[in-house]
């Protein structure tokens, strides 16, 4: 089991996963494409990895339960991710 010290949040970008695990970004994209790492596909080029999927690849959880989201749940999650982006952009501005 890998032990990493990192901020736990609901979703991660593939770039954040790449930095955290010290692998090339294309490796993370390959993991997503092949199903080794579950990610939510939000648009043509936008993916977010749920915390549970990250923990699974780290060996912290046995299995991530995957399910379809209702439109209301999807809208709520999209709103949370959008808020994360706005907050991060404001911090870096």
Phi and psi restraints in degrees (range 20) as a CNS / XPLOR table:
assign (resid 1 and name C) (resid 2 and name N)
       (resid 2 and name CA) (resid 2 and name C) 1.0 -87.6 20.0 2
assign (resid 2 and name N) (resid 2 and name CA)
       (resid 2 and name C) (resid 3 and name N) 1.0 132.9 20.0 2
assign (resid 2 and name C) (resid 3 and name N)
       (resid 3 and name CA) (resid 3 and name C) 1.0 -111.1 20.0 2
assign (resid 3 and name N) (resid 3 and name CA)
       (resid 3 and name C) (resid 4 and name N) 1.0 118.4 20.0 2
assign (resid 3 and name C) (resid 4 and name N)
       (resid 4 and name CA) (resid 4 and name C) 1.0 -124.6 20.0 2
assign (resid 4 and name N) (resid 4 and name CA)
       (resid 4 and name C) (resid 5 and name N) 1.0 146.0 20.0 2
assign (resid 4 and name C) (resid 5 and name N)
       (resid 5 and name CA) (resid 5 and name C) 1.0 -100.8 20.0 2
assign (resid 5 and name N) (resid 5 and name CA)
       (resid 5 and name C) (resid 6 and name N) 1.0 109.9 20.0 2
assign (resid 5 and name C) (resid 6 and name N)
       (resid 6 and name CA) (resid 6 and name C) 1.0 -150.9 20.0 2
assign (resid 6 and name N) (resid 6 and name CA)
       (resid 6 and name C) (resid 7 and name N) 1.0 159.0 20.0 2
assign (resid 6 and name C) (resid 7 and name N)
       (resid 7 and name CA) (resid 7 and name C) 1.0 -72.5 20.0 2
assign (resid 7 and name N) (resid 7 and name CA)
       (resid 7 and name C) (resid 8 and name N) 1.0 122.9 20.0 2
assign (resid 7 and name C) (resid 8 and name N)
       (resid 8 and name CA) (resid 8 and name C) 1.0 -87.6 20.0 2
assign (resid 8 and name N) (resid 8 and name CA)
       (resid 8 and name C) (resid 9 and name N) 1.0 125.3 20.0 2
assign (resid 8 and name C) (resid 9 and name N)
       (resid 9 and name CA) (resid 9 and name C) 1.0 -139.2 20.0 2
assign (resid 9 and name N) (resid 9 and name CA)
       (resid 9 and name C) (resid 10 and name N) 1.0 172.6 20.0 2
assign (resid 9 and name C) (resid 10 and name N)
       (resid 10 and name CA) (resid 10 and name C) 1.0 -64.9 20.0 2
assign (resid 10 and name N) (resid 10 and name CA)
       (resid 10 and name C) (resid 11 and name N) 1.0 -42.5 20.0 2
assign (resid 10 and name C) (resid 11 and name N)
       (resid 11 and name CA) (resid 11 and name C) 1.0 -138.3 20.0 2
assign (resid 11 and name N) (resid 11 and name CA)
       (resid 11 and name C) (resid 12 and name N) 1.0 151.7 20.0 2
assign (resid 11 and name C) (resid 12 and name N)
       (resid 12 and name CA) (resid 12 and name C) 1.0 -129.0 20.0 2
assign (resid 12 and name N) (resid 12 and name CA)
       (resid 12 and name C) (resid 13 and name N) 1.0 147.8 20.0 2
assign (resid 12 and name C) (resid 13 and name N)
       (resid 13 and name CA) (resid 13 and name C) 1.0 -80.0 20.0 2
assign (resid 13 and name N) (resid 13 and name CA)
       (resid 13 and name C) (resid 14 and name N) 1.0 157.9 20.0 2
assign (resid 13 and name C) (resid 14 and name N)
       (resid 14 and name CA) (resid 14 and name C) 1.0 -57.0 20.0 2
assign (resid 14 and name N) (resid 14 and name CA)
       (resid 14 and name C) (resid 15 and name N) 1.0 -34.6 20.0 2
assign (resid 14 and name C) (resid 15 and name N)
       (resid 15 and name CA) (resid 15 and name C) 1.0 -64.0 20.0 2
assign (resid 15 and name N) (resid 15 and name CA)
       (resid 15 and name C) (resid 16 and name N) 1.0 -39.0 20.0 2
assign (resid 15 and name C) (resid 16 and name N)
       (resid 16 and name CA) (resid 16 and name C) 1.0 -65.7 20.0 2
assign (resid 16 and name N) (resid 16 and name CA)
       (resid 16 and name C) (resid 17 and name N) 1.0 -40.7 20.0 2
assign (resid 16 and name C) (resid 17 and name N)
       (resid 17 and name CA) (resid 17 and name C) 1.0 -62.5 20.0 2
assign (resid 17 and name N) (resid 17 and name CA)
       (resid 17 and name C) (resid 18 and name N) 1.0 -43.6 20.0 2
assign (resid 17 and name C) (resid 18 and name N)
       (resid 18 and name CA) (resid 18 and name C) 1.0 -57.4 20.0 2
assign (resid 18 and name N) (resid 18 and name CA)
       (resid 18 and name C) (resid 19 and name N) 1.0 -48.3 20.0 2
assign (resid 18 and name C) (resid 19 and name N)
       (resid 19 and name CA) (resid 19 and name C) 1.0 -65.4 20.0 2
assign (resid 19 and name N) (resid 19 and name CA)
       (resid 19 and name C) (resid 20 and name N) 1.0 -42.8 20.0 2
assign (resid 19 and name C) (resid 20 and name N)
       (resid 20 and name CA) (resid 20 and name C) 1.0 -63.3 20.0 2
assign (resid 20 and name N) (resid 20 and name CA)
       (resid 20 and name C) (resid 21 and name N) 1.0 -42.2 20.0 2
assign (resid 20 and name C) (resid 21 and name N)
       (resid 21 and name CA) (resid 21 and name C) 1.0 -95.0 20.0 2
assign (resid 21 and name N) (resid 21 and name CA)
       (resid 21 and name C) (resid 22 and name N) 1.0 -0.2 20.0 2
assign (resid 21 and name C) (resid 22 and name N)
       (resid 22 and name CA) (resid 22 and name C) 1.0 56.9 20.0 2
assign (resid 22 and name N) (resid 22 and name CA)
       (resid 22 and name C) (resid 23 and name N) 1.0 48.0 20.0 2
assign (resid 22 and name C) (resid 23 and name N)
       (resid 23 and name CA) (resid 23 and name C) 1.0 -126.3 20.0 2
assign (resid 23 and name N) (resid 23 and name CA)
       (resid 23 and name C) (resid 24 and name N) 1.0 162.1 20.0 2
assign (resid 23 and name C) (resid 24 and name N)
       (resid 24 and name CA) (resid 24 and name C) 1.0 -68.6 20.0 2
assign (resid 24 and name N) (resid 24 and name CA)
       (resid 24 and name C) (resid 25 and name N) 1.0 144.2 20.0 2
assign (resid 24 and name C) (resid 25 and name N)
       (resid 25 and name CA) (resid 25 and name C) 1.0 -54.2 20.0 2
assign (resid 25 and name N) (resid 25 and name CA)
       (resid 25 and name C) (resid 26 and name N) 1.0 -34.2 20.0 2
assign (resid 25 and name C) (resid 26 and name N)
       (resid 26 and name CA) (resid 26 and name C) 1.0 -65.8 20.0 2
assign (resid 26 and name N) (resid 26 and name CA)
       (resid 26 and name C) (resid 27 and name N) 1.0 -28.0 20.0 2
assign (resid 26 and name C) (resid 27 and name N)
       (resid 27 and name CA) (resid 27 and name C) 1.0 -65.4 20.0 2
assign (resid 27 and name N) (resid 27 and name CA)
       (resid 27 and name C) (resid 28 and name N) 1.0 -44.2 20.0 2
assign (resid 27 and name C) (resid 28 and name N)
       (resid 28 and name CA) (resid 28 and name C) 1.0 -63.4 20.0 2
assign (resid 28 and name N) (resid 28 and name CA)
       (resid 28 and name C) (resid 29 and name N) 1.0 -43.5 20.0 2
assign (resid 28 and name C) (resid 29 and name N)
       (resid 29 and name CA) (resid 29 and name C) 1.0 -61.1 20.0 2
assign (resid 29 and name N) (resid 29 and name CA)
       (resid 29 and name C) (resid 30 and name N) 1.0 -39.1 20.0 2
assign (resid 29 and name C) (resid 30 and name N)
       (resid 30 and name CA) (resid 30 and name C) 1.0 -64.2 20.0 2
assign (resid 30 and name N) (resid 30 and name CA)
       (resid 30 and name C) (resid 31 and name N) 1.0 -42.3 20.0 2
assign (resid 30 and name C) (resid 31 and name N)
       (resid 31 and name CA) (resid 31 and name C) 1.0 -59.3 20.0 2
assign (resid 31 and name N) (resid 31 and name CA)
       (resid 31 and name C) (resid 32 and name N) 1.0 -40.8 20.0 2
assign (resid 31 and name C) (resid 32 and name N)
       (resid 32 and name CA) (resid 32 and name C) 1.0 -67.0 20.0 2
assign (resid 32 and name N) (resid 32 and name CA)
       (resid 32 and name C) (resid 33 and name N) 1.0 -47.9 20.0 2
assign (resid 32 and name C) (resid 33 and name N)
       (resid 33 and name CA) (resid 33 and name C) 1.0 -60.4 20.0 2
assign (resid 33 and name N) (resid 33 and name CA)
       (resid 33 and name C) (resid 34 and name N) 1.0 -38.4 20.0 2
assign (resid 33 and name C) (resid 34 and name N)
       (resid 34 and name CA) (resid 34 and name C) 1.0 -88.1 20.0 2
assign (resid 34 and name N) (resid 34 and name CA)
       (resid 34 and name C) (resid 35 and name N) 1.0 -4.8 20.0 2
assign (resid 34 and name C) (resid 35 and name N)
       (resid 35 and name CA) (resid 35 and name C) 1.0 87.6 20.0 2
assign (resid 35 and name N) (resid 35 and name CA)
       (resid 35 and name C) (resid 36 and name N) 1.0 3.5 20.0 2
assign (resid 35 and name C) (resid 36 and name N)
       (resid 36 and name CA) (resid 36 and name C) 1.0 -68.2 20.0 2
assign (resid 36 and name N) (resid 36 and name CA)
       (resid 36 and name C) (resid 37 and name N) 1.0 -32.2 20.0 2
assign (resid 36 and name C) (resid 37 and name N)
       (resid 37 and name CA) (resid 37 and name C) 1.0 -125.5 20.0 2
assign (resid 37 and name N) (resid 37 and name CA)
       (resid 37 and name C) (resid 38 and name N) 1.0 117.9 20.0 2
assign (resid 37 and name C) (resid 38 and name N)
       (resid 38 and name CA) (resid 38 and name C) 1.0 -75.6 20.0 2
assign (resid 38 and name N) (resid 38 and name CA)
       (resid 38 and name C) (resid 39 and name N) 1.0 136.0 20.0 2
assign (resid 38 and name C) (resid 39 and name N)
       (resid 39 and name CA) (resid 39 and name C) 1.0 -141.4 20.0 2
assign (resid 39 and name N) (resid 39 and name CA)
       (resid 39 and name C) (resid 40 and name N) 1.0 148.4 20.0 2
assign (resid 39 and name C) (resid 40 and name N)
       (resid 40 and name CA) (resid 40 and name C) 1.0 -82.6 20.0 2
assign (resid 40 and name N) (resid 40 and name CA)
       (resid 40 and name C) (resid 41 and name N) 1.0 128.1 20.0 2
assign (resid 40 and name C) (resid 41 and name N)
       (resid 41 and name CA) (resid 41 and name C) 1.0 -93.3 20.0 2
assign (resid 41 and name N) (resid 41 and name CA)
       (resid 41 and name C) (resid 42 and name N) 1.0 106.1 20.0 2
assign (resid 41 and name C) (resid 42 and name N)
       (resid 42 and name CA) (resid 42 and name C) 1.0 -92.3 20.0 2
assign (resid 42 and name N) (resid 42 and name CA)
       (resid 42 and name C) (resid 43 and name N) 1.0 -31.3 20.0 2
assign (resid 42 and name C) (resid 43 and name N)
       (resid 43 and name CA) (resid 43 and name C) 1.0 -158.5 20.0 2
assign (resid 43 and name N) (resid 43 and name CA)
       (resid 43 and name C) (resid 44 and name N) 1.0 -172.4 20.0 2
assign (resid 43 and name C) (resid 44 and name N)
       (resid 44 and name CA) (resid 44 and name C) 1.0 -50.3 20.0 2
assign (resid 44 and name N) (resid 44 and name CA)
       (resid 44 and name C) (resid 45 and name N) 1.0 -42.5 20.0 2
assign (resid 44 and name C) (resid 45 and name N)
       (resid 45 and name CA) (resid 45 and name C) 1.0 -125.5 20.0 2
assign (resid 45 and name N) (resid 45 and name CA)
       (resid 45 and name C) (resid 46 and name N) 1.0 15.8 20.0 2
assign (resid 45 and name C) (resid 46 and name N)
       (resid 46 and name CA) (resid 46 and name C) 1.0 -116.2 20.0 2
assign (resid 46 and name N) (resid 46 and name CA)
       (resid 46 and name C) (resid 47 and name N) 1.0 121.0 20.0 2
assign (resid 46 and name C) (resid 47 and name N)
       (resid 47 and name CA) (resid 47 and name C) 1.0 -125.4 20.0 2
assign (resid 47 and name N) (resid 47 and name CA)
       (resid 47 and name C) (resid 48 and name N) 1.0 149.9 20.0 2
assign (resid 47 and name C) (resid 48 and name N)
       (resid 48 and name CA) (resid 48 and name C) 1.0 -134.2 20.0 2
assign (resid 48 and name N) (resid 48 and name CA)
       (resid 48 and name C) (resid 49 and name N) 1.0 136.5 20.0 2
assign (resid 48 and name C) (resid 49 and name N)
       (resid 49 and name CA) (resid 49 and name C) 1.0 -102.0 20.0 2
assign (resid 49 and name N) (resid 49 and name CA)
       (resid 49 and name C) (resid 50 and name N) 1.0 119.9 20.0 2
assign (resid 49 and name C) (resid 50 and name N)
       (resid 50 and name CA) (resid 50 and name C) 1.0 -67.2 20.0 2
assign (resid 50 and name N) (resid 50 and name CA)
       (resid 50 and name C) (resid 51 and name N) 1.0 152.0 20.0 2
assign (resid 50 and name C) (resid 51 and name N)
       (resid 51 and name CA) (resid 51 and name C) 1.0 -52.1 20.0 2
assign (resid 51 and name N) (resid 51 and name CA)
       (resid 51 and name C) (resid 52 and name N) 1.0 -43.3 20.0 2
assign (resid 51 and name C) (resid 52 and name N)
       (resid 52 and name CA) (resid 52 and name C) 1.0 -58.7 20.0 2
assign (resid 52 and name N) (resid 52 and name CA)
       (resid 52 and name C) (resid 53 and name N) 1.0 -37.1 20.0 2
assign (resid 52 and name C) (resid 53 and name N)
       (resid 53 and name CA) (resid 53 and name C) 1.0 -68.1 20.0 2
assign (resid 53 and name N) (resid 53 and name CA)
       (resid 53 and name C) (resid 54 and name N) 1.0 -40.9 20.0 2
assign (resid 53 and name C) (resid 54 and name N)
       (resid 54 and name CA) (resid 54 and name C) 1.0 -61.7 20.0 2
assign (resid 54 and name N) (resid 54 and name CA)
       (resid 54 and name C) (resid 55 and name N) 1.0 -45.5 20.0 2
assign (resid 54 and name C) (resid 55 and name N)
       (resid 55 and name CA) (resid 55 and name C) 1.0 -63.1 20.0 2
assign (resid 55 and name N) (resid 55 and name CA)
       (resid 55 and name C) (resid 56 and name N) 1.0 -36.1 20.0 2
assign (resid 55 and name C) (resid 56 and name N)
       (resid 56 and name CA) (resid 56 and name C) 1.0 -63.4 20.0 2
assign (resid 56 and name N) (resid 56 and name CA)
       (resid 56 and name C) (resid 57 and name N) 1.0 -44.8 20.0 2
assign (resid 56 and name C) (resid 57 and name N)
       (resid 57 and name CA) (resid 57 and name C) 1.0 -68.3 20.0 2
assign (resid 57 and name N) (resid 57 and name CA)
       (resid 57 and name C) (resid 58 and name N) 1.0 -25.0 20.0 2
assign (resid 57 and name C) (resid 58 and name N)
       (resid 58 and name CA) (resid 58 and name C) 1.0 -82.1 20.0 2
assign (resid 58 and name N) (resid 58 and name CA)
       (resid 58 and name C) (resid 59 and name N) 1.0 -5.7 20.0 2
assign (resid 58 and name C) (resid 59 and name N)
       (resid 59 and name CA) (resid 59 and name C) 1.0 82.8 20.0 2
assign (resid 59 and name N) (resid 59 and name CA)
       (resid 59 and name C) (resid 60 and name N) 1.0 16.6 20.0 2
assign (resid 59 and name C) (resid 60 and name N)
       (resid 60 and name CA) (resid 60 and name C) 1.0 -85.4 20.0 2
assign (resid 60 and name N) (resid 60 and name CA)
       (resid 60 and name C) (resid 61 and name N) 1.0 -23.2 20.0 2
assign (resid 60 and name C) (resid 61 and name N)
       (resid 61 and name CA) (resid 61 and name C) 1.0 -131.7 20.0 2
assign (resid 61 and name N) (resid 61 and name CA)
       (resid 61 and name C) (resid 62 and name N) 1.0 150.1 20.0 2
assign (resid 61 and name C) (resid 62 and name N)
       (resid 62 and name CA) (resid 62 and name C) 1.0 -74.2 20.0 2
assign (resid 62 and name N) (resid 62 and name CA)
       (resid 62 and name C) (resid 63 and name N) 1.0 -39.7 20.0 2
assign (resid 62 and name C) (resid 63 and name N)
       (resid 63 and name CA) (resid 63 and name C) 1.0 -155.8 20.0 2
assign (resid 63 and name N) (resid 63 and name CA)
       (resid 63 and name C) (resid 64 and name N) 1.0 144.1 20.0 2
assign (resid 63 and name C) (resid 64 and name N)
       (resid 64 and name CA) (resid 64 and name C) 1.0 -101.5 20.0 2
assign (resid 64 and name N) (resid 64 and name CA)
       (resid 64 and name C) (resid 65 and name N) 1.0 128.5 20.0 2
assign (resid 64 and name C) (resid 65 and name N)
       (resid 65 and name CA) (resid 65 and name C) 1.0 -83.6 20.0 2
assign (resid 65 and name N) (resid 65 and name CA)
       (resid 65 and name C) (resid 66 and name N) 1.0 122.5 20.0 2
assign (resid 65 and name C) (resid 66 and name N)
       (resid 66 and name CA) (resid 66 and name C) 1.0 -104.2 20.0 2
assign (resid 66 and name N) (resid 66 and name CA)
       (resid 66 and name C) (resid 67 and name N) 1.0 137.7 20.0 2
assign (resid 66 and name C) (resid 67 and name N)
       (resid 67 and name CA) (resid 67 and name C) 1.0 -150.7 20.0 2
assign (resid 67 and name N) (resid 67 and name CA)
       (resid 67 and name C) (resid 68 and name N) 1.0 156.9 20.0 2
assign (resid 67 and name C) (resid 68 and name N)
       (resid 68 and name CA) (resid 68 and name C) 1.0 -74.6 20.0 2
assign (resid 68 and name N) (resid 68 and name CA)
       (resid 68 and name C) (resid 69 and name N) 1.0 144.6 20.0 2
assign (resid 68 and name C) (resid 69 and name N)
       (resid 69 and name CA) (resid 69 and name C) 1.0 -97.4 20.0 2
assign (resid 69 and name N) (resid 69 and name CA)
       (resid 69 and name C) (resid 70 and name N) 1.0 145.0 20.0 2
assign (resid 69 and name C) (resid 70 and name N)
       (resid 70 and name CA) (resid 70 and name C) 1.0 -71.3 20.0 2
assign (resid 70 and name N) (resid 70 and name CA)
       (resid 70 and name C) (resid 71 and name N) 1.0 159.6 20.0 2
assign (resid 70 and name C) (resid 71 and name N)
       (resid 71 and name CA) (resid 71 and name C) 1.0 -56.1 20.0 2
assign (resid 71 and name N) (resid 71 and name CA)
       (resid 71 and name C) (resid 72 and name N) 1.0 -36.4 20.0 2
assign (resid 71 and name C) (resid 72 and name N)
       (resid 72 and name CA) (resid 72 and name C) 1.0 -65.7 20.0 2
assign (resid 72 and name N) (resid 72 and name CA)
       (resid 72 and name C) (resid 73 and name N) 1.0 -45.4 20.0 2
assign (resid 72 and name C) (resid 73 and name N)
       (resid 73 and name CA) (resid 73 and name C) 1.0 -63.4 20.0 2
assign (resid 73 and name N) (resid 73 and name CA)
       (resid 73 and name C) (resid 74 and name N) 1.0 -42.7 20.0 2
assign (resid 73 and name C) (resid 74 and name N)
       (resid 74 and name CA) (resid 74 and name C) 1.0 -61.4 20.0 2
assign (resid 74 and name N) (resid 74 and name CA)
       (resid 74 and name C) (resid 75 and name N) 1.0 -42.9 20.0 2
assign (resid 74 and name C) (resid 75 and name N)
       (resid 75 and name CA) (resid 75 and name C) 1.0 -63.6 20.0 2
assign (resid 75 and name N) (resid 75 and name CA)
       (resid 75 and name C) (resid 76 and name N) 1.0 -40.3 20.0 2
assign (resid 75 and name C) (resid 76 and name N)
       (resid 76 and name CA) (resid 76 and name C) 1.0 -63.5 20.0 2
assign (resid 76 and name N) (resid 76 and name CA)
       (resid 76 and name C) (resid 77 and name N) 1.0 -46.3 20.0 2
assign (resid 76 and name C) (resid 77 and name N)
       (resid 77 and name CA) (resid 77 and name C) 1.0 -65.0 20.0 2
assign (resid 77 and name N) (resid 77 and name CA)
       (resid 77 and name C) (resid 78 and name N) 1.0 -42.8 20.0 2
assign (resid 77 and name C) (resid 78 and name N)
       (resid 78 and name CA) (resid 78 and name C) 1.0 -60.0 20.0 2
assign (resid 78 and name N) (resid 78 and name CA)
       (resid 78 and name C) (resid 79 and name N) 1.0 -40.6 20.0 2
assign (resid 78 and name C) (resid 79 and name N)
       (resid 79 and name CA) (resid 79 and name C) 1.0 -61.6 20.0 2
assign (resid 79 and name N) (resid 79 and name CA)
       (resid 79 and name C) (resid 80 and name N) 1.0 -42.1 20.0 2
assign (resid 79 and name C) (resid 80 and name N)
       (resid 80 and name CA) (resid 80 and name C) 1.0 -63.0 20.0 2
assign (resid 80 and name N) (resid 80 and name CA)
       (resid 80 and name C) (resid 81 and name N) 1.0 -43.4 20.0 2
assign (resid 80 and name C) (resid 81 and name N)
       (resid 81 and name CA) (resid 81 and name C) 1.0 -66.0 20.0 2
assign (resid 81 and name N) (resid 81 and name CA)
       (resid 81 and name C) (resid 82 and name N) 1.0 -41.6 20.0 2
assign (resid 81 and name C) (resid 82 and name N)
       (resid 82 and name CA) (resid 82 and name C) 1.0 -60.7 20.0 2
assign (resid 82 and name N) (resid 82 and name CA)
       (resid 82 and name C) (resid 83 and name N) 1.0 -41.6 20.0 2
assign (resid 82 and name C) (resid 83 and name N)
       (resid 83 and name CA) (resid 83 and name C) 1.0 -63.2 20.0 2
assign (resid 83 and name N) (resid 83 and name CA)
       (resid 83 and name C) (resid 84 and name N) 1.0 -39.7 20.0 2
assign (resid 83 and name C) (resid 84 and name N)
       (resid 84 and name CA) (resid 84 and name C) 1.0 -58.8 20.0 2
assign (resid 84 and name N) (resid 84 and name CA)
       (resid 84 and name C) (resid 85 and name N) 1.0 -44.3 20.0 2
assign (resid 84 and name C) (resid 85 and name N)
       (resid 85 and name CA) (resid 85 and name C) 1.0 -64.7 20.0 2
assign (resid 85 and name N) (resid 85 and name CA)
       (resid 85 and name C) (resid 86 and name N) 1.0 -44.4 20.0 2
assign (resid 85 and name C) (resid 86 and name N)
       (resid 86 and name CA) (resid 86 and name C) 1.0 -62.6 20.0 2
assign (resid 86 and name N) (resid 86 and name CA)
       (resid 86 and name C) (resid 87 and name N) 1.0 -42.7 20.0 2
assign (resid 86 and name C) (resid 87 and name N)
       (resid 87 and name CA) (resid 87 and name C) 1.0 -63.8 20.0 2
assign (resid 87 and name N) (resid 87 and name CA)
       (resid 87 and name C) (resid 88 and name N) 1.0 -45.8 20.0 2
assign (resid 87 and name C) (resid 88 and name N)
       (resid 88 and name CA) (resid 88 and name C) 1.0 -63.2 20.0 2
assign (resid 88 and name N) (resid 88 and name CA)
       (resid 88 and name C) (resid 89 and name N) 1.0 -41.1 20.0 2
assign (resid 88 and name C) (resid 89 and name N)
       (resid 89 and name CA) (resid 89 and name C) 1.0 -64.6 20.0 2
assign (resid 89 and name N) (resid 89 and name CA)
       (resid 89 and name C) (resid 90 and name N) 1.0 -39.4 20.0 2
assign (resid 89 and name C) (resid 90 and name N)
       (resid 90 and name CA) (resid 90 and name C) 1.0 -65.4 20.0 2
assign (resid 90 and name N) (resid 90 and name CA)
       (resid 90 and name C) (resid 91 and name N) 1.0 -37.7 20.0 2
assign (resid 90 and name C) (resid 91 and name N)
       (resid 91 and name CA) (resid 91 and name C) 1.0 -65.7 20.0 2
assign (resid 91 and name N) (resid 91 and name CA)
       (resid 91 and name C) (resid 92 and name N) 1.0 -34.4 20.0 2
assign (resid 91 and name C) (resid 92 and name N)
       (resid 92 and name CA) (resid 92 and name C) 1.0 -92.2 20.0 2
assign (resid 92 and name N) (resid 92 and name CA)
       (resid 92 and name C) (resid 93 and name N) 1.0 -2.5 20.0 2
